[in-house]
């Protein structure tokens, strides 16, 4: 459960870092499933997005469809219970595995997730309507392209985005350079340099990005986007660039699994 101080920090900064949420065995199960998710052996290989080289997986969408570890992790009481403190009853809007390949992992420009979510038909809201949970599957270092936040930037609300179709292989609604220069040029940047197994909550209006991976090792992050039940899509999906897996096809109200559910699965996977 989150403390009052943690909730206050999230409200003020737009993000919250939680450490030591998963056991080494649970983390190992997620890591092993991640290997399959970014391969053509997963059940839904067409849910994966490639880098500009046309070979390296950049993102794997809808991870819960092909990973039992992921399907359990996002509904654990230690995860979902904290989400409910912030959003109330929720559903899963989307999930993905982002992979920063060694020497190949490209940037994610400065952006807000809500700038894309509204094109899924979701009403625009605030930091208590939708948020993303990040689970680091590998150590995030200054060299392997860690996620970066501008604390408090969620207070700007939804910034009119620019649809960037050329910078990377994945078109993205980004915060325009002019806005970044005018409003955030002097803002501190929080760099998410954490050990594997760290969990981070960040809201849909928080401005964030990541750099290239200049290290010799790949870096994997799991993302689960949650929305409160009353914030379900009301309009038509209008994403210009999408696949069939960006939105959860079964957005049911989430029910917690047993808190040892992932551990039980991990015991079988790790021992195998």
Residue, then its C-alpha position, 0 to 999 in steps of 0.5 A: x500500500x502507498x503511504x500518504x507521502x508517496x501519494x503526495x509525491x506522485x501528485x506533485x511530480x507526476x511519477x513515483x518510484x517503488x523498489x524491491x517489488x519483485x523477488x529475484x525469481x519473479x523477475x527471472x520469470x518475466x525476463x525469460x518470457x521477454x525473450x520469447x515476446x520479442x521473437x517470432x516464436x510468440x503467439x502474436x508476432x504481428x504485435x511487434x514493431x521493428x527498428x529502422x533496420x527492419x529486423x530488431x524488435x523495438x516494441x512488443x505490444x499486448x504482452x499478456x497475450x503471450x506471457x503468463x508471467x506478465x498476465x499475472x504480474x500486472x494484477x498482483x495485489x502489490x501492484x494493482x492495490x497501489x494503482x487502485x489507491x490512485x485511480x480507483x477501479x481500473x482496466x488495462x488500456x494497453x501493455x508493451x515490452x520496449x527493447x533497447x538493443x545494444x548499439x541499435x536502440x533508438x530514442x523516444x522523443x519528448x512526449x506525453x502518453x495522453x497525446x496518443x491515448x486520446x487517439x484511442x478514443x479515451x477522454x483526456x483527463x488528469x494524473x488520477x485518470x490514467x497512468x503507466x507502470x514501468x517494470x525494469x527487466x534489466x539494470x537501467x544505466x546512464x549509457x543504455x538509454x534510460x527513461x527520463x522525466x521532467x518532474x511536475x510537467x504533468x501540470x501543463x495538461x495536454x500539450x498540443x503535440x507534433x506528429x513526428x513520422x520521420x525521427x524513428x521507425x515508430x511515429x509518435x505525437x511529441x512535444x514540439x521543440x519550441x514548447x520544450x525550449x520555452x517551458x522546460x529548458x531550465x527544468x531538471x531532468x530525472x533520469x530513471x537509473x535503477x536496478x532491474x526489478x524497479x517499478x515506476x508509476x507515471x501519469x499520462x501527462x508527464x513529459x518523458x523521453x529516452x536516449x539511444x542505447x550506447x552500451x554493449x547490452x540490451x535493455x528491456x522495460x515492461x509497461x502496463x497502462x491503466x485507466x480508471x473504469x469511468x475513463x473508458x473510450x467514448x470516441x472512435x480510435x483515430x491513430x494514424x499508425x497502429x496495429x491491432x494490439x495497441x489497445x487491450x481488446x478485453x478492457x474488463x475491470x481488473x481483479x487481483x490474483x493471489x499475491x504469490x501467483x507470479x511466484x508459483x509460476x516462477x517456481x516452475x519456469x526457473x526450475x525448468 
